């Protein structure tokens, strides 16, 4: 059996006559139809069995759209906040599946994580995550999470790490940033990712986590979300979840062997590309694990719309959807 699963930030999926954040930001009927048609085209190309969505304001309209494309099941766990009866000021995530959803949960904040990061006041997720139990045709039950973590909208100070950055270095620098209150957005994101990590630990089935991380590759946010070494101060990395990109055998990117393969960006800021959309999977989908029940057989980024316009179009998206295929 093969399973295709994806993550897709829809970029202000807001049906007229409603607006997002401010009254003047809204689609007219013609623009809205163009946006929906483009989304349908991309979903047809992605050919997913399960897909997580971010930036969903108009939930009923998205449910109608995906059910037209063969997704029998659609879930949300929160409602976007509406002011003045016409302006949405918060967004949600959603999940669509062609296979039965047996259980739906909201993720609760992890109290010890809030204490660890000295979070003050009442904590809520910037977007409430979804946790679902899905039964596949081969009778395997998997737990699928959909997340959209706190963004750094104000472009606050945050460290940028690379593949050579050690966990100890990341922890020390981020600790300094938090102590000096350089980035409240980072503190929020670390509380969110840490809460998810502790929920992963309780989960008994194979896990797939679909997310707009709103943080770059090699960031501490990924360690907090996936790496037991971070939480238990281990000397060696021990991952609870793995980035599906690195579990897939790569196709040749360039005919010249001296050219290293580059990871495709999923979003751009000031024309600089970053990977911020991810699919993380548990060890059951790591072919090197003794507990493996399947492997990542392909990993695709659908970025054609960003090649000419890196900032994306409001009638399309400013993110590139990501799809991985699992072969059982």
N, C-alpha and C positions, 0 to 999 in steps of 0.2 A: 504493500500500500504506500501511496505517496500523499503527502499533506502539504499544501501551499498556504503559507500564513504571512500576513503583511501588516505594516503600520503606515498610516497615511494622515498627515496633518492637512486638513482641508482648507485652512486659511479663511477664517471668517465665514463659516457656513451659516448664513443668516438670511432667511427668506423675507422678502418685502411683505408688508410695509415696515417691518422692524429694522432698527439700526443697531450697530455694535459700538458701544462705548460713548459715542457722541451722536447727536441727532442727525447730522448731515451725512454720516457714513452709512450708506445703505444702498442696496441694489434696486434698480428699476426692474420691471418684469422681463424686459428683453435681456438685460445683463444676467439676471438670475437664471434664465433658461440657458444662456450660453455657459454659465458656470456649471450647472447641473449636467449639461450635455458633455462637457469636457471631463467631469468626474466619472460619468458613465463610461466614456471611452477609455480612460485610464484603468478603471476597475476591470473592464473587459480584457485589457492587455495584461493586467496583473494575474488574472485567473486564480484568485485566492479561494480557499475553503473557509478560512477564518481571517478576519481583518479587524484591527483596532483603529479607531479614528480619534483625532484631536481637533480642537477648535470647533466644537459642535454647539451652535446656539439653537438651531431649529431641528429638534430631535424628531418630531413627527415626519417632517419632510425627508430627513435622511432615512428613516425607517421605510418610508414608501419607496424611495429610490433604490435601496439595496434589495428590497423584496421583489422589485421588478426584475432584478438581475439574478434571482434564484437563492438569495439568502433567506432561509425560512425563519431564522431566529435573530432577534435584535434586542440589545439591552443597554440601559443606562442606569446609574444609581443616584443621580443627582439632577437637579434642575438649574438652568442658568438663572441668575438674578435679573429681574426686570424692574426698571424704574420708569415713572411717568407713562406706564402702560405700553411703551413702544421702544425703549432703549435697553438692550442687554448690556450689563456691566460685568458679567462673569460668564465663563464658558465651561463646557463639560467634555468628557470623553465618552465614547460609545464603542460597542462591539457588535459585529455581525458575524453570523456563523451559518453554514449549511448543515451543521450537525447539531444534535440536541444539546441544549444547555441544561444540565441537571441541577445546578445550584449557582446562586449569585450572592456575593458578599460585598460589603463595604470594608475597606481597610481602616483599622483604628490606629490612631497615633500611638507610638511606642513611648511610654512614659519615661523610661530610663534614658532614651535618646534625647528627649527634650531637656532633661536635667543635665545630660552630658554637654550639650551645646548651650546651656544656660539661656534657654528660650524663655522670654518674659511674656506674660499675658496669655490669652486663650489661643491655643494652636489649632489651626485648621489647614488641611491640604489646600494648596492653591487651586488644584482641580482634584476632586475626589476620585481616587483610583477605582477601577473595576477588577474584581476577582471572580472568575467563573470556572465551574467544573464542566467540561465538555466530553461527551462520549463519542468516540470515533467509530466508524464502521467495523473496524477490527476488534471492537469491544475494549480498546484501551481508553482509560480515563486520563485526561490531561487537565492541568490547571493553567488557565490563560489570564494574565494580568494586562490591563491597559492603563498607561500612565502618561501624564503630561506635567513634568516637574516645573518648579518655579523658574521663571525666566529672569535674566539680568537686564530688564528693560531699560534701566537707567544707566547702563554701561558703567556700573560701579567697578571699583578695583577688584580684580580677581587674578590669581596667578595662572599662567599658561605652562603646562608641563609637556614633556615629550616622551618618547619610548625609552629614553635612557634615565628618566626620573625615577628614583627609588621611592618606595612607599614611605620610608622614614622622612625623606626630604619633603614629600608632599604634606605629610602630617604636621611637620614643624612649621612650614611656611603658612599653611592654612590656619593653624592654631594662632599664629601671630596676627593674621588678618582678622580673625574672629575677635581676638582679645582687644584689638584696636578699632573694632567696629567698622572695618573698611567696607564690608559687604553684607548687609542684612539679607539680601537675596540669596547669597551663598549659605548663610546659616539656615534659612528656610528650606533650601534644597537638600542640605545635609540631614535635616530632621525628617524630611520626606523620604529620602533614599534609605536612611537608617531604619525607619519604620517598616519600609517594604522588606528590607533584609530580614528582619526578625519575623515577619510574616512568612517569608520563604522558608525559614527554618522549621516552621510548624507544619508545612505542607507535605503531605504524604505521597502525592502523585508527581509524575514528571511535570516540569514547569516550563512555560514559555512566557516571556515578559516583553511586551510591545511598548515602546516608549519614545516620546520626544523628550530626551533627557535635558535639553536646554543647557548642555555643557559639552565640552569638546572631548575628543578622544584623548586618553591618558589622564583625564581629570580625576581628582580625588573622589568626585561624585560616583564614578564607576566602581572604585574600590569600596566605597561605603555601601553601594547597592549589592555588590557581588562577592567581595573578598573577605573571607573569615579572618585572614591575617590582620586586617585593619581593626576588627572588633576585639580580637583576643590577643593583640600584640605579639603575633607569631613572627618568627624570623624569616619564614618562607611563605610565599603566597599560597593560599589554599582557597580555590574558587568554588563558591556555591553555585553560581551561574557563569556561563561563558558567552562571550560575544560570538554570535553565530557566524560572523564574517570570517573569523579565524579558524573555524571548524570545517570550512568548505575548501575543497581542492580548487585552487585558482586556475582560471583559464589564462593562457598567455595574453599579456596585456600589450606587449611590444615585441616585434620580431627581433630586436637587438637584445641579447641576453644581458648585456651590461646595464641595461635600463631596468630599474626596479619597478615592480608593479605599485601603482599608487591607488589608494582607496578613494572611491568617488565621493565627493562632497554631497551632503543632502540639504545644505542651506548655505546662504552667503550673507555676509555683513560687510558693507562697503567693498564689494567685489572680491572679498577674501572668503574662500570656501572652507567650510567646517563640516565634520560629521557630528550631527547632534540627534539623529534618529537611529534607533537601535532595535535589534531583536536579540534578547538574551535567552539562553536555554540552559536547562539543568544537565547534569552529567549523563542522563539517559539518552541524550542526543549527541554525545561526544563519542565518536567511534573508537577512541582510544580507551574508553572506560570499560571496566568489567561489567558495569551495570547497563551498558548501552542496549537500547531496544531499537535504535535507528540512527541515521547519520544525516548531516546537512549535505544534501546533494547539489544544491545550487543556492546562490545568493545574488540578488539583482537589485539595482537602484534605477528607478525610472525617472531619469533626469533630463530628458530631451527638452522639456519646456524651460529649463534653466540655462541651456547652452547659449541661447541668444539674449535672454533677459535674466541675468543672475539674481536680481531682486525679486523675480517672480511677478506674475500678474494677479491682481485681485480676482480676475475672472478665471484664474487657474489656481495655482498655489505657489507659495514661496518656499515650499519644502519638496523634496523628492521622495516619493513613497519607496519603501524598502520591502522586499519579499524574499523569504527563504523557503526552500523546499526540503522537506524531511522525507527520507525514504526509510520505511520500517523494515 
